[in-house]
Amino acid sequence: MWHDILLIVIGLIIGLIIGFVLTRTMMKKYMKKNPPINEKMIETMMSSMGRKPSQKQVRQVMNQMNKYM
C-alpha cells in the first residue's frame, strides 16, 4: 500500500519536472522564432517620446532586449 502511494508521488514529481522542462524549451523556441518586439516597434516607441532614434540606438535597445530573453 505505501509502496503504491510512493510510486504515484514519485511519478507525479517526475511528470512535473519533465513537463516544466519541455514547456520552458518550447516557449524559448517560440519566443526566438516570434519575438514580441522588433526594431520597427522600438523606433515607433522612441519617436512617440519626441525624438528620432538613430539605427545604432535601435540596435542597442534590441541587443539589450535579446540579452535577457
Phi and psi in radians as a Rosetta constraint file:
Dihedral C 1 N 2 CA 2 C 2 CIRCULARHARMONIC -1.123 0.35
Dihedral N 2 CA 2 C 2 N 3 CIRCULARHARMONIC -0.585 0.35
Dihedral C 2 N 3 CA 3 C 3 CIRCULARHARMONIC -1.080 0.35
Dihedral N 3 CA 3 C 3 N 4 CIRCULARHARMONIC -0.743 0.35
Dihedral C 3 N 4 CA 4 C 4 CIRCULARHARMONIC -1.148 0.35
Dihedral N 4 CA 4 C 4 N 5 CIRCULARHARMONIC -0.753 0.35
Dihedral C 4 N 5 CA 5 C 5 CIRCULARHARMONIC -1.118 0.35
Dihedral N 5 CA 5 C 5 N 6 CIRCULARHARMONIC -0.731 0.35
Dihedral C 5 N 6 CA 6 C 6 CIRCULARHARMONIC -1.089 0.35
Dihedral N 6 CA 6 C 6 N 7 CIRCULARHARMONIC -0.730 0.35
Dihedral C 6 N 7 CA 7 C 7 CIRCULARHARMONIC -1.121 0.35
Dihedral N 7 CA 7 C 7 N 8 CIRCULARHARMONIC -0.677 0.35
Dihedral C 7 N 8 CA 8 C 8 CIRCULARHARMONIC -1.124 0.35
Dihedral N 8 CA 8 C 8 N 9 CIRCULARHARMONIC -0.790 0.35
Dihedral C 8 N 9 CA 9 C 9 CIRCULARHARMONIC -1.108 0.35
Dihedral N 9 CA 9 C 9 N 10 CIRCULARHARMONIC -0.772 0.35
Dihedral C 9 N 10 CA 10 C 10 CIRCULARHARMONIC -1.108 0.35
Dihedral N 10 CA 10 C 10 N 11 CIRCULARHARMONIC -0.711 0.35
Dihedral C 10 N 11 CA 11 C 11 CIRCULARHARMONIC -1.094 0.35
Dihedral N 11 CA 11 C 11 N 12 CIRCULARHARMONIC -0.725 0.35
Dihedral C 11 N 12 CA 12 C 12 CIRCULARHARMONIC -1.116 0.35
Dihedral N 12 CA 12 C 12 N 13 CIRCULARHARMONIC -0.743 0.35
Dihedral C 12 N 13 CA 13 C 13 CIRCULARHARMONIC -1.111 0.35
Dihedral N 13 CA 13 C 13 N 14 CIRCULARHARMONIC -0.798 0.35
Dihedral C 13 N 14 CA 14 C 14 CIRCULARHARMONIC -1.100 0.35
Dihedral N 14 CA 14 C 14 N 15 CIRCULARHARMONIC -0.718 0.35
Dihedral C 14 N 15 CA 15 C 15 CIRCULARHARMONIC -1.096 0.35
Dihedral N 15 CA 15 C 15 N 16 CIRCULARHARMONIC -0.707 0.35
Dihedral C 15 N 16 CA 16 C 16 CIRCULARHARMONIC -1.124 0.35
Dihedral N 16 CA 16 C 16 N 17 CIRCULARHARMONIC -0.736 0.35
Dihedral C 16 N 17 CA 17 C 17 CIRCULARHARMONIC -1.128 0.35
Dihedral N 17 CA 17 C 17 N 18 CIRCULARHARMONIC -0.814 0.35
Dihedral C 17 N 18 CA 18 C 18 CIRCULARHARMONIC -1.112 0.35
Dihedral N 18 CA 18 C 18 N 19 CIRCULARHARMONIC -0.730 0.35
Dihedral C 18 N 19 CA 19 C 19 CIRCULARHARMONIC -1.092 0.35
Dihedral N 19 CA 19 C 19 N 20 CIRCULARHARMONIC -0.730 0.35
Dihedral C 19 N 20 CA 20 C 20 CIRCULARHARMONIC -1.094 0.35
Dihedral N 20 CA 20 C 20 N 21 CIRCULARHARMONIC -0.823 0.35
Dihedral C 20 N 21 CA 21 C 21 CIRCULARHARMONIC -1.120 0.35
Dihedral N 21 CA 21 C 21 N 22 CIRCULARHARMONIC -0.783 0.35
Dihedral C 21 N 22 CA 22 C 22 CIRCULARHARMONIC -1.119 0.35
Dihedral N 22 CA 22 C 22 N 23 CIRCULARHARMONIC -0.761 0.35
Dihedral C 22 N 23 CA 23 C 23 CIRCULARHARMONIC -1.112 0.35
Dihedral N 23 CA 23 C 23 N 24 CIRCULARHARMONIC -0.746 0.35
Dihedral C 23 N 24 CA 24 C 24 CIRCULARHARMONIC -1.082 0.35
Dihedral N 24 CA 24 C 24 N 25 CIRCULARHARMONIC -0.766 0.35
Dihedral C 24 N 25 CA 25 C 25 CIRCULARHARMONIC -1.106 0.35
Dihedral N 25 CA 25 C 25 N 26 CIRCULARHARMONIC -0.770 0.35
Dihedral C 25 N 26 CA 26 C 26 CIRCULARHARMONIC -1.129 0.35
Dihedral N 26 CA 26 C 26 N 27 CIRCULARHARMONIC -0.704 0.35
Dihedral C 26 N 27 CA 27 C 27 CIRCULARHARMONIC -1.157 0.35
Dihedral N 27 CA 27 C 27 N 28 CIRCULARHARMONIC -0.711 0.35
Dihedral C 27 N 28 CA 28 C 28 CIRCULARHARMONIC -1.077 0.35
Dihedral N 28 CA 28 C 28 N 29 CIRCULARHARMONIC -0.752 0.35
Dihedral C 28 N 29 CA 29 C 29 CIRCULARHARMONIC -1.110 0.35
Dihedral N 29 CA 29 C 29 N 30 CIRCULARHARMONIC -0.754 0.35
Dihedral C 29 N 30 CA 30 C 30 CIRCULARHARMONIC -1.121 0.35
Dihedral N 30 CA 30 C 30 N 31 CIRCULARHARMONIC -0.769 0.35
Dihedral C 30 N 31 CA 31 C 31 CIRCULARHARMONIC -1.169 0.35
Dihedral N 31 CA 31 C 31 N 32 CIRCULARHARMONIC -0.590 0.35
Dihedral C 31 N 32 CA 32 C 32 CIRCULARHARMONIC -1.213 0.35
Dihedral N 32 CA 32 C 32 N 33 CIRCULARHARMONIC -0.673 0.35
Dihedral C 32 N 33 CA 33 C 33 CIRCULARHARMONIC -1.308 0.35
Dihedral N 33 CA 33 C 33 N 34 CIRCULARHARMONIC -0.666 0.35
Dihedral C 33 N 34 CA 34 C 34 CIRCULARHARMONIC -2.196 0.35
Dihedral N 34 CA 34 C 34 N 35 CIRCULARHARMONIC 1.361 0.35
Dihedral C 34 N 35 CA 35 C 35 CIRCULARHARMONIC -1.095 0.35
Dihedral N 35 CA 35 C 35 N 36 CIRCULARHARMONIC 2.517 0.35
Dihedral C 35 N 36 CA 36 C 36 CIRCULARHARMONIC -1.260 0.35
Dihedral N 36 CA 36 C 36 N 37 CIRCULARHARMONIC -0.298 0.35
Dihedral C 36 N 37 CA 37 C 37 CIRCULARHARMONIC -2.489 0.35
Dihedral N 37 CA 37 C 37 N 38 CIRCULARHARMONIC 2.528 0.35
Dihedral C 37 N 38 CA 38 C 38 CIRCULARHARMONIC -2.223 0.35
Dihedral N 38 CA 38 C 38 N 39 CIRCULARHARMONIC 3.139 0.35
Dihedral C 38 N 39 CA 39 C 39 CIRCULARHARMONIC -1.087 0.35
Dihedral N 39 CA 39 C 39 N 40 CIRCULARHARMONIC -0.656 0.35
Dihedral C 39 N 40 CA 40 C 40 CIRCULARHARMONIC -1.104 0.35
Dihedral N 40 CA 40 C 40 N 41 CIRCULARHARMONIC -0.700 0.35
Dihedral C 40 N 41 CA 41 C 41 CIRCULARHARMONIC -1.138 0.35
Dihedral N 41 CA 41 C 41 N 42 CIRCULARHARMONIC -0.709 0.35
Dihedral C 41 N 42 CA 42 C 42 CIRCULARHARMONIC -1.124 0.35
Dihedral N 42 CA 42 C 42 N 43 CIRCULARHARMONIC -0.771 0.35
Dihedral C 42 N 43 CA 43 C 43 CIRCULARHARMONIC -1.063 0.35
Dihedral N 43 CA 43 C 43 N 44 CIRCULARHARMONIC -0.749 0.35
Dihedral C 43 N 44 CA 44 C 44 CIRCULARHARMONIC -1.110 0.35
Dihedral N 44 CA 44 C 44 N 45 CIRCULARHARMONIC -0.744 0.35
Dihedral C 44 N 45 CA 45 C 45 CIRCULARHARMONIC -1.098 0.35
Dihedral N 45 CA 45 C 45 N 46 CIRCULARHARMONIC -0.783 0.35
Dihedral C 45 N 46 CA 46 C 46 CIRCULARHARMONIC -1.185 0.35
Dihedral N 46 CA 46 C 46 N 47 CIRCULARHARMONIC -0.637 0.35
Dihedral C 46 N 47 CA 47 C 47 CIRCULARHARMONIC -1.154 0.35
Dihedral N 47 CA 47 C 47 N 48 CIRCULARHARMONIC -0.632 0.35
Dihedral C 47 N 48 CA 48 C 48 CIRCULARHARMONIC -1.201 0.35
Dihedral N 48 CA 48 C 48 N 49 CIRCULARHARMONIC -0.340 0.35
Dihedral C 48 N 49 CA 49 C 49 CIRCULARHARMONIC -1.502 0.35
Dihedral N 49 CA 49 C 49 N 50 CIRCULARHARMONIC 0.058 0.35
Dihedral C 49 N 50 CA 50 C 50 CIRCULARHARMONIC 1.747 0.35
Dihedral N 50 CA 50 C 50 N 51 CIRCULARHARMONIC 0.263 0.35
Dihedral C 50 N 51 CA 51 C 51 CIRCULARHARMONIC -2.510 0.35
Dihedral N 51 CA 51 C 51 N 52 CIRCULARHARMONIC 2.562 0.35
Dihedral C 51 N 52 CA 52 C 52 CIRCULARHARMONIC -1.590 0.35
Dihedral N 52 CA 52 C 52 N 53 CIRCULARHARMONIC 1.968 0.35
Dihedral C 52 N 53 CA 53 C 53 CIRCULARHARMONIC -1.374 0.35
Dihedral N 53 CA 53 C 53 N 54 CIRCULARHARMONIC 2.596 0.35
Dihedral C 53 N 54 CA 54 C 54 CIRCULARHARMONIC -1.427 0.35
Dihedral N 54 CA 54 C 54 N 55 CIRCULARHARMONIC 2.872 0.35
Dihedral C 54 N 55 CA 55 C 55 CIRCULARHARMONIC -1.106 0.35
Dihedral N 55 CA 55 C 55 N 56 CIRCULARHARMONIC -0.586 0.35
Dihedral C 55 N 56 CA 56 C 56 CIRCULARHARMONIC -1.093 0.35
Dihedral N 56 CA 56 C 56 N 57 CIRCULARHARMONIC -0.752 0.35
Dihedral C 56 N 57 CA 57 C 57 CIRCULARHARMONIC -1.124 0.35
Dihedral N 57 CA 57 C 57 N 58 CIRCULARHARMONIC -0.704 0.35
Dihedral C 57 N 58 CA 58 C 58 CIRCULARHARMONIC -1.108 0.35
Dihedral N 58 CA 58 C 58 N 59 CIRCULARHARMONIC -0.767 0.35
Dihedral C 58 N 59 CA 59 C 59 CIRCULARHARMONIC -1.124 0.35
Dihedral N 59 CA 59 C 59 N 60 CIRCULARHARMONIC -0.646 0.35
Dihedral C 59 N 60 CA 60 C 60 CIRCULARHARMONIC -1.095 0.35
Dihedral N 60 CA 60 C 60 N 61 CIRCULARHARMONIC -0.753 0.35
Dihedral C 60 N 61 CA 61 C 61 CIRCULARHARMONIC -1.132 0.35
Dihedral N 61 CA 61 C 61 N 62 CIRCULARHARMONIC -0.747 0.35
Dihedral C 61 N 62 CA 62 C 62 CIRCULARHARMONIC -1.086 0.35
Dihedral N 62 CA 62 C 62 N 63 CIRCULARHARMONIC -0.733 0.35
Dihedral C 62 N 63 CA 63 C 63 CIRCULARHARMONIC -1.096 0.35
Dihedral N 63 CA 63 C 63 N 64 CIRCULARHARMONIC -0.706 0.35
Dihedral C 63 N 64 CA 64 C 64 CIRCULARHARMONIC -1.107 0.35
Dihedral N 64 CA 64 C 64 N 65 CIRCULARHARMONIC -0.723 0.35
Dihedral C 64 N 65 CA 65 C 65 CIRCULARHARMONIC -1.201 0.35
Dihedral N 65 CA 65 C 65 N 66 CIRCULARHARMONIC -0.708 0.35
Dihedral C 65 N 66 CA 66 C 66 CIRCULARHARMONIC -1.192 0.35
Dihedral N 66 CA 66 C 66 N 67 CIRCULARHARMONIC -0.483 0.35
Dihedral C 66 N 67 CA 67 C 67 CIRCULARHARMONIC -1.092 0.35
Dihedral N 67 CA 67 C 67 N 68 CIRCULARHARMONIC -0.600 0.35
Dihedral C 67 N 68 CA 68 C 68 CIRCULARHARMONIC -1.703 0.35
Dihedral N 68 CA 68 C 68 N 69 CIRCULARHARMONIC 0.097 0.35
